[in-house]
Each structure stands twice: as C-alpha cells, then as structure tokens.
Amino acid sequence: MNETAIEVVNTPFSAVHYYECKVILQPQHFVTSHAFRDFWKIVRHSARKFDVTVKDADDGFDNQVREVLFFDTPSFDLYNNHFIVRLRTFYKSGWPDGLPELTVKFRHPDFETAAAVDVRPATPGARIRIKFKEELLPLREGLGGMRSIFSHNCVLATPREQIDMAVADLTRSFPALLQAKARSDERLALVNDFAVEEVQVNVGELHFGHGIKAKATIAVWRDRQHERPICGEFAFQCKFDRREDLHRESLKRAADFYKTLQLDAYEWVTLGATKTAIVYGLGQQASTNHE
C-alpha cells in the first residue's frame, strides 16, 4: 500500500486522542422528544455535585436524524472478530444531506490489540478520517463504575450503492478486515435486516476545568420500519492532542461525574450493552463478541 498517496485528515497514531463516556439508556423512556429534556435535567443534577459547568447549545434540542445500517456476513464474521462496518446517512428536512458516511472500525477491550490494527483503506487518494478512541462504559455487573473499550475508526464518504459487495471486495479496500477470515465469496448483508433511525440532540458541553470540555449528546435508536425504540444513549466526548496535557484533577472530576450520573439515572440505565451489540442481538444468529 502506498501510504504517501493517501490523504489523511487525522494521522492514525497508536495513541488515544478521544475519550468518550457512554451510558446506554432503556428504550421505554423515549416515547416523545421530551425524554431528551428529562435526561438532561438528570445530567445537570449530577453535574452540580462536582462543580461541572453545563453549557446549553443554542439549538441543543433540535433533532438530528440519521439512518444507521450495519453490514456483515450471515454468520457475523466481522463483528465476532471485533470489526464493525457501518453506513450512516444524515438527513435534513427529510432528504439525504450529502454522501453517506462509511465507518470501518476495530473495537477491543485491550489497548495494544486495538492500536495495532491499521484500519486505513488501500485505495490511494481516499479522503479519510482516522479516530482512535477510548470509550468508557459502565461496569457490566452494576452501576457506579467504568470499563474501557478501544475503538480504531476509519471514516469516509461513499455512495450507498457501493456497500453492495462481497467480502473479497471489502477486504481488498480495507486489508485489516482479512483478520476476520471470512469467506471471500460471501456477500455483505444488512445485519438482522434491521435499519436504525437515529434521532440525536447535541445538547451542549460539559466543562470539567483546566480547559477540559466535552460535547454532550442524547440519542434514541428506533426500528425504522415500526418507529419502535430499541435503546437510547447519553454520551460526552473530549478530544485532545496528548493525554499528558490533560489535568489530573479535571479527569477525576469527569470520572466521578460519570459514575455518579449512572446512580442518579439508575431507572434509565441499561448495563452490559452497546448500541451495536443491541442491533446484533435482535435476530436468531448469536454473536460471540460480548461488548
């Protein structure tokens, strides 16, 4: 692969440049859009306990609508080997807004394993974004803790019809996927024949002091066919150049806030899950990847 011919918007260092804290939320709360405001009130309540400054966005409760599709082999070879292939289409006033966004990611609980996977495409000239994140989730066994998974992501714009391909075509474009050892003649299929309608609000920012701030979002994922919610999510994300530049006191404040929020929102929280895992769990085919 001619690496110098690839236009890389973000260089794929083997160091984390994003922290993203996530809380998966129970679907029954998301009957109307008022659920976004209800949960934001809980966030504010938890933030006050740790002097976390909450900044509301001017358009913080404007709905952002996207279609989210996951693709895999019928036996989930990609996901079972910690790879995720996702196509996300943004909508504005009911119409697609630009080209869909294809994401190929490798997500694993071990930092070194995730850092070693080069998710960049082999195609010279591709305009891509590389993101290496540490994603923080609640503990599986109870509220008030945190565990990490590490996500190495490649994001690029692609026409929707180009995702209709065989495994051989996909691995030719993204050689890292060869590690999944899927049959080359199998075709990618929509996971569980399930299309997600995501409604998200970019509610504002959380300021933890010493220049550390995070964008906060609340989202609901719904069955696009029946408009039935399958889960919600609250997340806040901080981007940085070097972890060494992050103030220890502010990181502790962020962690304490995150742990306490889980307890304050105990009636909302779903443990032991990610949004992707929930979609994969909707059908008869079992996955061996337990995120």
Helices and strands as residue ranges (DSSP letters): G 3-5, E 7-8, E 18-25, G 27-29, H 34-48, E 53-56, E 64-72, H 77-80, E 83-92, E 95-96, E 101-108, H 111-115, E 127-137, E 147-157, G 160-163, H 167-173, G 175-180, E 189-190, G 191-193, E 196-209, E 212-223, E 228-239, G 243-245, H 248-264, H 275-280
